[in-house]
Amino acid sequence: MTFQPPPLTGRLTPLEAQALDLDDPRPHPPEEALVQLGQALMTELLDLVGETALEDFQGVLCEALIGAFHSASQRIDREADRGRDEIIRLLRDFDASEVADTDLQAATARTRAADVAVLAADLVRDAAAETYRAATGEVWTPWRGSVRGSRVTAAQVEAREAVRAMKARRQQAVDPGCAVVAFRAAPGADTPLDGGRIFDALNWALETWPDMALATCGARGGEKLAISWARQKRVKLVLARPDFDGAGRAALFKANDALLDLEPVCVLTLAASLQPGPRAAERPFGPALNLAQKAAERGVRCVPIRPAR
């Protein structure tokens, strides 16, 4: 299939705007085609493995497909970073010769092309991830690294990266520019009742802090529901993944320190399912209780999620 360049209109998509800066006679696939590609790949995979012996491994296969484009995006982005380093070096040593000028132009062109390729890979990845979420209810997140969302999903960064940005802000370098709302919930808090109350609490937080970022640990259950909300609302997402290799059993509690290091304006917790029955009788989720206690000790506003009156 040969892609034709999209017609020029009064409003360009981000990909089209960057592609116009490239001195390349070949057209780029339009954003719509890249989104359709991600949707089609995921739909084909789901249709193929559904109701077959591979259905038990559907999640692994689907997440591997999404992760492949995420990995490609990161790899190309590293190439772009090396290109930017080369541009800095060439500018520093520039002697106004024809050779130096040619080298600088070539390095700039390669870096710009890589930036566009990163955006293209992100579009395919995010479309596949959204199709996966819509079909299964599961939310894909990378185990390592960060996701800079395209127009399809929320921006996601690792907690340690956000902490570095907070420190840099104090040094007058950069500012994350958002109010962090931390959230922890029990793995069993995933019933429709729980989801409704979690969404109510997060909608309240978004009304109170329109520039909020949601910080959580990405655990199954209530926290996965919160991640789904963030993607739907296009709210920035900060993940503080528990480091089980380094902290062992204490990892779930150490992750709370990472959340509080983000200096949240508010902490939301749901320590047990609100659904009457066996789940409600389960022992409260210790890490959620621990986060509430630590937040209170630091003077951070803590709002436990309760049943509607």
PAZAPA-4460 file (N, C-alpha, C; in steps of 0.05 Angstrom, whole numbers, plus 32768, in hexadecimal, padded with zeros to 4 digits):
% residues 309
    n_x    n_y    n_z   ca_x   ca_y   ca_z    c_x    c_y    c_z   seq   type   mol
   8011   7FE8   8000   8000   8000   8000   8012   8019   8000     1      M     A
   800B   802C   7FEF   801A   8045   7FEE   800A   805B   7FFA     2      T     A
   8016   8069   800E   8008   807F   801B   800C   8098   800B     3      F     A
   7FF6   80A7   8008   7FF7   80C1   7FFC   7FF8   80D6   8011     4      Q     A
   8007   80EC   800D   8007   8101   8021   7FEC   810C   8025     5      P     A
   7FE4   8112   803E   7FC9   811D   8043   7FC7   8139   8037     6      P     A
   7FAF   8141   802F   7FAB   815B   8023   7FB0   8171   8038     7      P     A
   7FBB   8187   802F   7FC1   819D   8041   7FA7   81AA   8049     8      L     A
   7FA2   81AE   8063   7F8B   81BB   806D   7F94   81D1   8080     9      T     A
   7F81   81DE   808C   7F88   81F4   809E   7F94   81EA   80B8    10      G     A
   7F90   81D0   80BE   7F99   81C6   80D8   7FA9   81AC   80D3    11      R     A
   7FC2   81AB   80DB   7FD2   8194   80D7   7FD3   8184   80F1    12      L     A
   7FD5   8169   80EE   7FD9   8158   8105   7FF6   815B   810E    13      T     A
   7FFC   8153   8128   8018   8155   8131   802C   8146   811F    14      P     A
   8024   812F   8115   8036   8120   8103   803A   812F   80E9    15      L     A
   8025   8139   80DD   8027   8148   80C4   8038   8161   80C7    16      E     A
   8035   816F   80DE   8044   8187   80E3   8062   8181   80E4    17      A     A
   806A   816B   80F2   8086   8164   80F4   8091   815A   80DA    18      Q     A
   8080   814A   80CB   8089   813F   80B2   808E   8154   809D    19      A     A
   8080   816B   809F   8084   8181   808B   80A0   818D   808E    20      L     A
   80AC   818A   80A6   80C7   8195   80AA   80DD   8184   809E    21      D     A
   80D6   816C   8095   80EA   8159   808B   80EE   815E   806D    22      L     A
   8107   815D   8065   810E   8160   8049   810F   8144   803C    23      D     A
   80F7   8137   803B   80F5   811C   8031   80DE   811B   801D    24      D     A
   80E4   8113   8004   80CE   8113   7FF0   80B9   80FE   7FF5    25      P     A
   80C0   80EA   8005   80AC   80D5   800B   8097   80DE   801F    26      R     A
   807E   80D7   801A   8069   80E0   802D   806A   80CE   8046    27      P     A
   8060   80D9   805C   805C   80CA   8075   8040   80BF   8076    28      H     A
   803C   80A8   8082   8020   809E   8087   8011   80B2   8097    29      P     A
   7FF8   80B9   8090   7FE9   80CB   80A1   7FE2   80BF   80BC    30      P     A
   7FDD   80D0   80CF   7FD7   80C7   80EA   7FC0   80B3   80EA    31      E     A
   7FAB   80B9   80DB   7F94   80A8   80DA   7F9B   808B   80D2    32      E     A
   7FAD   8089   80BE   7FB6   806E   80B5   7FC5   8060   80CB    33      A     A
   7FD6   806E   80DA   7FE6   8061   80EF   7FD4   8058   8106    34      L     A
   7FC0   8068   810C   7FAC   8060   8121   7F9D   8047   8118    35      V     A
   7F95   8047   80FF   7F86   8030   80F4   7F97   8017   80F4    36      Q     A
   7FB1   801A   80EF   7FC4   8004   80F0   7FC5   7FF7   810C    37      L     A
   7FC8   8008   8121   7FC8   7FFE   813C   7FAE   7FF0   8143    38      G     A
   7F98   7FFB   813B   7F7E   7FEF   8141   7F7B   7FD4   8132    39      Q     A
   7F83   7FD4   8119   7F80   7FBB   8109   7F92   7FA5   8113    40      A     A
   7FAB   7FAB   811B   7FBD   7F96   8125   7FB2   7F8A   813E    41      L     A
   7FA8   7F9B   8151   7F9E   7F90   816A   7F84   7F80   8165    42      M     A
   7F73   7F8B   8154   7F5A   7F7D   814E   7F5F   7F61   8142    43      T     A
   7F72   7F60   812F   7F78   7F47   8122   7F83   7F33   8137    44      E     A
   7F94   7F3C   8149   7F9F   7F2A   815D   7F89   7F20   8170    45      L     A
   7F78   7F32   8179   7F62   7F2A   818B   7F4F   7F16   817E    46      L     A
   7F49   7F1B   8165   7F37   7F09   8156   7F44   7EEE   8152    47      D     A
   7F5E   7EED   814E   7F6C   7ED4   8148   7F6E   7EC2   8160    48      L     A
   7F75   7ECE   8177   7F7A   7EBD   818F   7F61   7EB8   81A0    49      V     A
   7F4D   7EC9   819C   7F34   7EC6   81AB   7F27   7EAB   81A6    50      G     A
   7F1E   7E9F   81BC   7F10   7E85   81BB   7F21   7E6F   81AE    51      E     A
   7F3C   7E71   81B2   7F4E   7E5C   81A9   7F5F   7E54   81C1    52      T     A
   7F70   7E41   81BD   7F82   7E38   81D3   7F95   7E4D   81DC    53      A     A
   7F99   7E62   81CC   7FAB   7E78   81D3   7F9D   7E8E   81E4    54      L     A
   7F83   7E8A   81E8   7F74   7E9F   81F6   7F7E   7EA4   8212    55      E     A
   7F89   7E8F   821F   7F94   7E93   823A   7FAC   7EA5   823A    56      D     A
   7FB9   7EA8   8223   7FD1   7EB9   8221   7FCC   7ED3   8211    57      F     A
   7FB2   7ED9   820E   7FAA   7EF0   81FE   7FB7   7F0A   8209    58      Q     A
   7FB7   7F0E   8223   7FC2   7F26   822F   7FDF   7F29   8229    59      G     A
   7FEE   7F13   822C   800B   7F14   8227   8010   7F1C   8209    60      V     A
   8002   7F0F   81F7   8006   7F14   81DB   7FFE   7F30   81D3    61      L     A
   7FE8   7F3A   81DE   7FDF   7F55   81D7   7FF3   7F6A   81E2    62      C     A
   7FFB   7F66   81FB   800E   7F79   8207   8029   7F78   81F9    63      E     A
   8031   7F61   81EF   804A   7F5F   81E0   8048   7F6F   81C6    64      A     A
   8031   7F6E   81B9   802D   7F7D   81A0   802F   7F9B   81A6    65      L     A
   8021   7FA4   81BA   8023   7FC1   81C1   803F   7FC8   81C9    66      I     A
   804C   7FB7   81DA   8067   7FBC   81E3   807B   7FBD   81CD    67      G     A
   8076   7FAF   81B7   8089   7FB0   81A0   808B   7FCC   8194    68      A     A
   8074   7FD9   8191   8075   7FF4   8186   8080   8008   819B    69      F     A
   807A   8002   81B5   8086   8013   81CA   80A4   8011   81CA    70      H     A
   80AE   7FF8   81C7   80CB   7FF4   81C6   80D7   8001   81AD    71      S     A
   80CA   8000   8197   80D4   800C   817E   80D5   802B   8182    72      A     A
   80C1   8036   818E   80C0   8053   8193   80D8   805B   81A5    73      S     A
   80DD   804C   81BA   80F3   8053   81CC   810E   8050   81BD    74      Q     A
   8111   803B   81AD   812A   8037   819E   812F   804E   818B    75      R     A
   811B   8056   817C   811E   806D   8169   8123   8087   8178    76      I     A
   8116   808A   818F   811A   80A2   819F   8137   80A4   81A9    77      D     A
   8143   808D   81B0   815F   808E   81B8   8171   8096   81A1    78      R     A
   816A   808E   8189   8179   8097   8171   8176   80B5   816E    79      E     A
   815E   80BF   8172   815A   80DC   8170   816B   80EB   8185    80      A     A
   816C   80E0   819D   817C   80ED   81B2   819A   80ED   81AA    81      D     A
   81A4   80D7   819E   81BF   80D7   8195   81C3   80EC   817F    82      R     A
   81AE   80EF   816E   81B0   8103   8159   81B2   811F   8164    83      G     A
   81A2   8124   817A   81A3   813F   8186   81BF   8144   8193    84      R     A
   81CA   812F   819E   81E5   8133   81A9   81F9   8139   8193    85      D     A
   81F6   812C   817C   8208   8131   8166   8204   814E   815B    86      E     A
   81EB   8157   815B   81E6   8173   8152   81F4   8187   8164    87      I     A
   81F2   8182   817E   81FF   8194   8192   821D   8194   818D    88      I     A
   8229   817C   8188   8246   817B   8183   824D   818A   816A    89      R     A
   823E   8186   8154   8244   8193   813B   8241   81B1   813D    90      L     A
   822D   81BA   814C   822A   81D7   8150   8242   81E3   8160    91      L     A
   824B   81D3   8174   8261   81DD   8184   827A   81DF   8174    92      R     A
   827F   81CC   8161   8297   81CB   8151   8294   81D7   8136    93      D     A
   827D   81E5   8131   8278   81EF   8116   828D   8203   810D    94      F     A
   8298   81FF   80F4   82AD   8210   80EA   82A5   821F   80D0    95      D     A
   828A   821D   80CA   827F   822B   80B3   8288   821F   8098    96      A     A
   8295   8208   8099   829D   81FB   8080   8285   81EC   8073    97      S     A
   8288   81E6   805A   8273   81D8   804C   826E   81BC   8057    98      E     A
   8284   81AF   805F   8281   8194   806B   8272   8195   8085    99      V     A
   8279   81A8   8096   826C   81AB   80B0   824E   81B1   80AC   100      A     A
   8248   81C2   8098   822D   81CA   8093   821D   81B1   808A   101      D     A
   8229   81A1   8078   821B   8189   806E   8216   8175   8085   102      T     A
   822A   8171   8096   8227   815F   80AC   8211   8168   80BF   103      D     A
   8210   8182   80C4   81FB   818C   80D6   81DF   8189   80CA   104      L     A
   81DC   818E   80B1   81C2   818A   80A4   81BA   816D   80A4   105      Q     A
   81CD   815B   80A0   81C6   813E   809F   81BE   8135   80BB   106      A     A
   81CC   813E   80D0   81C6   8136   80EB   81AA   8140   80F3   107      A     A
   81A4   8159   80EB   818A   8164   80F2   8174   8155   80E4   108      T     A
   8178   814E   80CA   8163   8140   80BC   815E   8124   80C8   109      A     A
   8173   8116   80D0   8170   80FC   80DC   8161   80FE   80F6   110      R     A
   8167   8112   8106   815A   8115   8120   813C   811C   811D   111      T     A
   8136   812E   810A   811A   8135   8105   810A   811D   80FB   112      R     A
   8117   810D   80E9   8109   80F5   80DF   8103   80E1   80F5   113      A     A
   8117   80DE   8108   8113   80CC   811E   80FC   80D5   8130   114      A     A
   80FA   80EF   8135   80E5   80FA   8145   80C9   80F4   8139   115      D     A
   80C7   80F6   811F   80AD   80F0   8112   80A8   80D2   8114   116      V     A
   80BC   80C1   8111   80B9   80A4   8113   80B0   809C   812F   117      A     A
   80BA   80AA   8144   80B1   80A5   815F   8094   80AA   8162   118      V     A
   808B   80C1   8158   806F   80C8   815A   805D   80B4   814B   119      L     A
   8067   80AA   8134   8058   8096   8124   8055   807C   8134   120      A     A
   806B   8073   8140   806A   805A   8150   8058   805E   8168   121      A     A
   8058   8075   8175   8047   807A   818C   8029   8079   8184   122      D     A
   8023   8083   816C   8007   8083   8163   7FFD   8066   815F   123      L     A
   800D   8055   8153   8006   8039   814F   8003   802B   816A   124      V     A
   8016   8030   817C   8016   8024   8197   7FFD   802C   81A6   125      R     A
   7FF7   8045   81A7   7FE0   804F   81B7   7FC5   8046   81AB   126      D     A
   7FC4   8044   8191   7FAB   803A   8184   7FA7   801D   818B   127      A     A
   7FBC   800D   818A   7FBA   7FF1   8191   7FB3   7FED   81AF   128      A     A
   7FBF   7FFE   81C0   7FB9   7FFC   81DD   7F9C   8004   81E3   129      A     A
   7F92   8018   81D5   7F76   8020   81DA   7F63   800B   81D0   130      E     A
   7F69   7FFE   81B9   7F59   7FE8   81AF   7F58   7FD1   81C2   131      T     A
   7F6F   7FCB   81CE   7F72   7FB6   81E2   7F61   7FBC   81FA   132      Y     A
   7F62   7FD5   8203   7F53   7FDD   821B   7F35   7FDB   8215   133      R     A
   7F2C   7FE5   81FE   7F10   7FE5   81F7   7F05   7FC8   81F5   134      A     A
   7F16   7FB6   81EB   7F0C   7F9A   81E7   7F0D   7F89   8200   135      A     A
   7F20   7F8E   8211   7F24   7F7D   8229   7F21   7F8B   8244   136      T     A
   7F22   7FA5   8244   7F21   7FB4   825D   7F3C   7FB6   826B   137      G     A
   7F51   7FA9   825F   7F6C   7FAA   826B   7F7B   7FC2   8261   138      E     A
   7F8A   7FCE   8273   7F9A   7FE6   826C   7FB7   7FDF   8269   139      V     A
   7FC3   7FE4   8252   7FDF   7FDE   824E   7FF0   7FF4   825A   140      W     A
   8005   7FED   8269   8019   7FFF   8272   8034   7FF1   8270   141      T     A
   8049   7FFF   8268   8064   7FF3   8266   806F   7FED   8282   142      P     A
   807D   7FD6   8284   8089   7FD0   829E   80A0   7FE3   82A4   143      W     A
   80AF   7FEA   8290   80C5   7FFD   8294   80C3   8013   827F   144      R     A
   80D0   8029   8285   80D0   803F   8272   80B8   8050   8275   145      G     A
   80B4   8063   8264   809E   8076   8265   808F   8077   824B   146      S     A
   8077   8081   824D   8067   8085   8235   8060   80A2   8232   147      V     A
   8068   80AD   821C   8060   80C8   8215   8048   80C6   8202   148      R     A
   8031   80CB   820C   8019   80C4   81FD   8016   80D4   81E4   149      G     A
   800B   80C8   81CF   8003   80D6   81B7   7FE8   80E2   81BD   150      S     A
   7FD9   80EA   81A9   7FBF   80F7   81AD   7FAB   80E3   81B7   151      R     A
   7FB2   80C8   81B8   7F9F   80B4   81BF   7F9D   80B0   81DD   152      V     A
   7FB4   80B0   81EB   7FB4   80A9   8208   7FC1   80BE   8219   153      T     A
   7FBF   80BA   8233   7FCB   80CD   8246   7FE9   80CA   8246   154      A     A
   7FF6   80E0   824E   8014   80DF   8250   801B   80D0   8269   155      A     A
   802F   80BF   8267   8036   80AE   827E   8054   80B0   8282   156      Q     A
   805D   80B4   829B   807A   80B5   82A1   807F   80A4   82BA   157      V     A
   8097   809A   82BD   809D   808B   82D5   80A0   809F   82EC   158      E     A
   809A   8095   8304   809A   80A6   831C   80B6   80B2   8320   159      A     A
   80CB   80A3   831C   80E5   80AD   8321   80EC   80C4   830E   160      R     A
   80E2   80C3   82F5   80E6   80D8   82E2   80D8   80F2   82EB   161      E     A
   80C0   80EF   82F5   80B1   8106   82FF   80BE   8112   8318   162      A     A
   80C9   8100   8329   80D8   810A   8341   80F0   811B   8338   163      V     A
   80FE   8111   8324   8115   8121   831A   810C   813C   8310   164      R     A
   80F5   813D   8303   80EA   8156   82F9   80E3   8169   8310   165      A     A
   80D8   815D   8326   80D2   816D   833D   80EB   817A   8349   166      M     A
   8100   816A   834B   8119   8174   8355   8125   818A   8343   167      K     A
   8122   8185   8329   812C   8199   8316   811C   81B3   8318   168      A     A
   8102   81B1   831F   80F2   81C9   8322   80FD   81DA   8338   169      R     A
   8105   81CD   834E   8110   81DB   8365   812A   81E9   835D   170      R     A
   8138   81DE   8349   8150   81EA   833E   814A   81FD   8327   171      Q     A
   8130   8204   8324   8127   8217   830F   812D   820C   82F3   172      Q     A
   812B   81F3   82F0   8130   81E7   82D5   8116   81E1   82C7   173      A     A
   8106   81CE   82D1   80EC   81C7   82C5   80D7   81C4   82DA   174      V     A
   80BE   81C5   82D2   80A8   81C2   82E4   8094   81AF   82D8   175      D     A
   808C   819A   82E6   8078   8187   82DB   805E   8195   82D4   176      P     A
   8058   81AB   82E1   8040   81BB   82DA   8026   81AD   82DF   177      G     A
   8024   819D   82F4   800B   8190   82FA   8009   818A   8318   178      C     A
   7FF0   8188   8321   7FEB   8180   833D   7FE8   8162   833E   179      A     A
   7FF9   8154   834E   7FF9   8137   834F   7FE4   812E   8363   180      V     A
   7FD3   811B   835B   7FC0   810D   836C   7FC8   80F0   836D   181      V     A
   7FD0   80E6   8385   7FD9   80CB   8388   7FC1   80B9   838F   182      A     A
   7FC2   80A0   8385   7FAC   808D   8389   7FB6   8071   838D   183      F     A
   7FAB   8064   83A1   7FB0   8047   83A6   7F96   8039   83AC   184      R     A
   7F93   8021   83A2   7F7A   8012   83A6   7F7F   7FF4   83A9   185      A     A
   7F6D   7FE7   83B6   7F70   7FCA   83BA   7F6D   7FBB   839F   186      A     A
   7F7C   7FA5   839B   7F79   7F96   8383   7F5D   7F8B   837E   187      P     A
   7F4E   7F86   8395   7F33   7F7C   8392   7F1E   7F91   838D   188      G     A
   7F26   7FAA   838D   7F13   7FC0   8389   7F0F   7FC5   836B   189      A     A
   7F03   7FB2   835E   7F00   7FB4   8341   7EE3   7FAE   8338   190      D     A
   7ED0   7FB0   834A   7EB4   7FAC   8343   7EA9   7FC5   8336   191      T     A
   7E92   7FC3   8328   7E85   7FDB   831D   7E80   7FF1   8332   192      P     A
   7E79   7FE9   834A   7E75   7FFC   835F   7E8F   800B   8366   193      L     A
   7EA4   7FFB   8369   7EBE   8007   836E   7EC7   801A   8358   194      D     A
   7EC3   8011   833F   7ECB   8021   8328   7EBC   803C   8327   195      G     A
   7EA2   803B   832E   7E92   8053   832E   7E9C   8067   8342   196      G     A
   7EA2   805D   835A   7EAB   806F   8370   7EC8   8079   836A   197      R     A
   7ED8   8068   835F   7EF3   8071   8357   7EF2   8088   8342   198      I     A
   7EE1   8083   832E   7EDE   8098   8319   7ED2   80B1   8325   199      F     A
   7EBF   80AF   8338   7EB4   80C7   8345   7ECA   80D7   8353   200      D     A
   7EDB   80C8   8362   7EF0   80D6   8371   7F04   80E3   835E   201      A     A
   7F0B   80D5   8348   7F1F   80E1   8336   7F13   80F8   8326   202      L     A
   7EF9   80F6   8320   7EEC   810D   8313   7EEC   8126   8325   203      N     A
   7EE6   8120   833F   7EE7   8136   8353   7F03   8143   8353   204      W     A
   7F18   8132   8353   7F33   813C   8354   7F39   814C   833B   205      A     A
   7F30   8143   8324   7F36   8152   830B   7F27   816D   830B   206      L     A
   7F0F   816E   8317   7F01   8187   8319   7F10   819A   832C   207      E     A
   7F1B   818F   8341   7F29   819F   8355   7F44   81A9   834B   208      T     A
   7F52   8197   833D   7F6D   819E   8332   7F6D   8197   8314   209      W     A
   7F64   81A9   8303   7F61   81A3   82E6   7F7B   819B   82D8   210      P     A
   7F92   81A2   82E4   7FAC   819B   82D9   7FB8   8183   82E6   211      D     A
   7FA7   8172   82F3   7FB1   815C   8304   7FC0   8147   82F3   212      M     A
   7FD2   8139   8301   7FDE   8120   82F7   7FD6   810A   830B   213      A     A
   7FD0   80F3   8301   7FCA   80DC   8313   7FE2   80CC   8317   214      L     A
   7FE9   80C7   8331   8000   80B7   8338   7FF6   809E   8346   215      A     A
   7FFE   8087   833C   7FF6   806D   8348   800C   8058   8343   216      T     A
   8007   8040   834C   801B   802B   8349   8014   8017   8333   217      C     A
   7FFD   8019   8328   7FF6   8008   8311   7FEE   7FEC   8318   218      G     A
   7FE7   7FE7   8332   7FDF   7FCC   833A   7FC4   7FC5   832E   219      A     A
   7FBE   7FAA   832E   7FA5   7FA2   8323   7F8E   7FAB   8335   220      R     A
   7F76   7FAA   832B   7F5F   7FB2   833B   7F59   7FD0   8338   221      G     A
   7F55   7FDD   834F   7F4D   7FF9   834F   7F61   800B   8341   222      G     A
   7F7B   8005   8343   7F8E   8017   8337   7F8E   8015   8318   223      E     A
   7F88   7FFD   830E   7F85   7FFA   82F1   7F6D   800A   82E7   224      K     A
   7F57   800A   82F7   7F40   801A   82F0   7F47   8038   82EF   225      L     A
   7F57   8041   8302   7F60   805D   8302   7F71   8063   82EA   226      A     A
   7F82   8051   82E1   7F92   8055   82CA   7F80   8058   82B1   227      I     A
   7F6C   8047   82B0   7F59   8048   829A   7F4B   8064   8299   228      S     A
   7F44   806E   82B0   7F37   8088   82B2   7F4A   809E   82A8   229      W     A
   7F64   809C   82B0   7F78   80B0   82A7   7F7B   80B0   8289   230      A     A
   7F7A   8098   827D   7F7D   8097   8260   7F65   80A3   8252   231      R     A
   7F4D   809D   825D   7F35   80A8   8251   7F34   80C6   8253   232      Q     A
   7F3D   80D1   826A   7F3C   80EE   826F   7F55   80FC   8264   233      K     A
   7F68   80ED   825B   7F82   80F8   8251   7F90   8108   8267   234      R     A
   7F90   80FC   827E   7F9E   8107   8295   7FB9   80FB   8297   235      V     A
   7FCD   810B   829D   7FE9   8101   829F   7FEA   80EB   82B5   236      K     A
   7FF8   80D6   82AF   7FFA   80BF   82C1   8017   80BB   82CA   237      L     A
   801B   80B9   82E4   8036   80B3   82EF   8034   8099   82FD   238      V     A
   8045   8086   82F5   8046   806B   8301   805D   8068   8314   239      L     A
   8058   8060   832D   806D   8059   8340   806D   803B   8343   240      A     A
   807A   802D   8331   807A   8010   8331   8089   8005   834A   241      R     A
   807E   7FF2   8359   808C   7FE6   836F   80A5   7FD7   8365   242      P     A
   80BB   7FDB   8373   80D5   7FCF   836B   80D8   7FB5   837C   243      D     A
   80CC   7F9F   8373   80CD   7F87   8382   80E9   7F7B   8383   244      F     A
   80F9   7F7F   836E   8114   7F75   836E   8125   7F82   8383   245      D     A
   8122   7F9C   8386   8132   7FAB   8399   8128   7FAC   83B5   246      G     A
   810D   7FAC   83B8   8101   7FB0   83D3   80F2   7F98   83DD   247      A     A
   80EF   7F83   83CD   80E1   7F6B   83D6   80C4   7F70   83DE   248      G     A
   80BC   7F65   83F5   80A1   7F67   83FE   809A   7F84   8405   249      R     A
   80AE   7F94   840B   80A9   7FB0   8413   80A4   7FC2   83FB   250      A     A
   80A6   7FB7   83E3   80A3   7FC7   83CA   8089   7FD6   83C9   251      A     A
   8073   7FC8   83D1   8059   7FD5   83CF   8057   7FED   83E1   252      L     A
   8066   7FED   83F7   8065   8004   8409   807A   8019   8402   253      F     A
   8091   8010   83F7   80A5   8023   83EE   809A   8034   83D7   254      K     A
   8089   8028   83C6   807D   8037   83B0   806D   804F   83BA   255      A     A
   8062   804D   83D2   8054   8064   83DE   8066   807B   83E2   256      N     A
   807F   8076   83EA   8093   808C   83ED   8097   809A   83D3   257      D     A
   8099   808A   83BD   809C   8097   83A3   8084   80A8   839C   258      A     A
   806C   809F   83A3   8054   80AF   839D   8055   80C9   83AD   259      L     A
   805D   80C8   83C6   805D   80E0   83D7   8074   80F2   83D0   260      L     A
   808A   80E7   83C5   80A0   80F8   83BC   8097   810B   83A5   261      D     A
   8081   8104   8398   8076   8115   8383   8067   812D   838E   262      L     A
   8065   812F   83A8   8058   8145   83B6   803B   8148   83AC   263      E     A
   802B   8134   83B0   800F   8135   83A7   7FFF   814A   83B6   264      P     A
   7FEB   8155   83A9   7FD9   8168   83B6   7FC3   8159   83C4   265      V     A
   7FBF   813F   83BD   7FAA   812F   83C9   7FB0   8112   83C5   266      C     A
   7FA8   8102   83D8   7FAB   80E5   83D7   7F8F   80D8   83D8   267      V     A
   7F89   80C7   83C5   7F6F   80B8   83C5   7F76   809B   83CB   268      L     A
   7F66   808E   83DC   7F6A   8072   83E2   7F50   8062   83E3   269      T     A
   7F52   8049   83DB   7F3B   8036   83DD   7F47   801C   83E7   270      L     A
   7F46   8017   8401   7F54   8001   840D   7F45   7FE6   840A   271      A     A
   7F2C   7FE7   8403   7F1D   7FCE   8400   7F05   7FD3   83ED   272      A     A
   7EFC   7FBE   83E1   7EE5   7FC0   83CF   7ECC   7FCB   83DD   273      S     A
   7EBD   7FDB   83CF   7EA4   7FE6   83DB   7E8D   7FD4   83D5   274      L     A
   7E91   7FC0   83C5   7E7B   7FAE   83BE   7E74   7F9B   83D6   275      Q     A
   7E5C   7F9B   83DF   7E55   7F89   83F5   7E59   7F6C   83ED   276      P     A
   7E64   7F5C   8400   7E69   7F40   83FB   7E85   7F39   8404   277      G     A
   7E8F   7F22   83F9   7EAA   7F18   8402   7EC0   7F2C   83FE   278      P     A
   7EC0   7F3B   83E8   7ED6   7F4D   83E3   7ED7   7F63   83F9   279      R     A
   7EC0   7F6D   8401   7EBF   7F82   8415   7ECA   7F78   8430   280      A     A
   7EC8   7F5E   8434   7ED2   7F53   844E   7EF0   7F4D   844D   281      A     A
   7EFD   7F50   8436   7F19   7F4B   8434   7F29   7F5E   8445   282      E     A
   7F40   7F56   844D   7F51   7F67   845D   7F59   7F80   844D   283      R     A
   7F57   7F98   8459   7F5E   7FB1   844B   7F7A   7FB0   843F   284      P     A
   7F7D   7FBC   8428   7F96   7FBC   8419   7FAB   7FCD   8428   285      F     A
   7FBF   7FC0   8433   7FD3   7FCE   8444   7FE0   7FE5   8436   286      G     A
   7FEA   7FE3   841D   7FF7   7FFA   8411   7FE6   8013   840E   287      P     A
   7FCB   800F   840A   7FB9   8026   8409   7FB7   8034   8424   288      A     A
   7FB5   8023   8439   7FB4   802E   8454   7FCE   803C   845B   289      L     A
   7FE4   8030   8453   7FFE   803C   8458   8002   8057   844B   290      N     A
   7FF8   8059   8432   7FFA   8072   8423   7FEA   8088   8432   291      L     A
   7FD3   8081   843B   7FC2   8094   8449   7FD0   809E   8463   292      A     A
   7FDC   808B   8471   7FEA   8092   848A   8002   80A4   8485   293      Q     A
   8012   809D   8471   8029   80AD   846A   8021   80C9   8461   294      K     A
   800C   80CA   8451   8002   80E4   8447   7FFA   80F5   845F   295      A     A
   7FEB   80EA   8472   7FE3   80F9   8489   7FFA   8104   8499   296      A     A
   800F   80F3   849B   8027   80FB   84AA   8035   8113   849C   297      E     A
   8033   8114   8482   803F   812A   8473   802D   8142   846F   298      R     A
   8014   8140   847A   8002   8156   8477   7FF5   8157   845B   299      G     A
   7FF4   8141   844D   7FE8   8140   8432   7FCB   8139   8435   300      V     A
   7FBA   8146   8427   7F9D   8141   8428   7F98   8124   841F   301      R     A
   7F89   8115   842F   7F83   80F9   8427   7F65   80F5   8427   302      C     A
   7F5B   80EA   8411   7F3E   80E5   840E   7F39   80C8   8409   303      V     A
   7F2F   80B9   841E   7F28   809D   8419   7F0E   809B   8409   304      P     A
   7F0D   8089   83F6   7EF5   8086   83E5   7EE1   8074   83F4   305      I     A
   7EC8   807E   83F7   7EB4   8070   8406   7E9B   806C   83F5   306      R     A
   7E88   805B   83FE   7E6F   8058   83EE   7E60   8072   83ED   307      P     A
   7E51   8075   83D6   7E40   808C   83D3   7E2A   808C   83E8   308      A     A
   7E23   80A3   83F1   7E0D   80A5   8405   7DF2   80A7   83F7   309      R     A
***
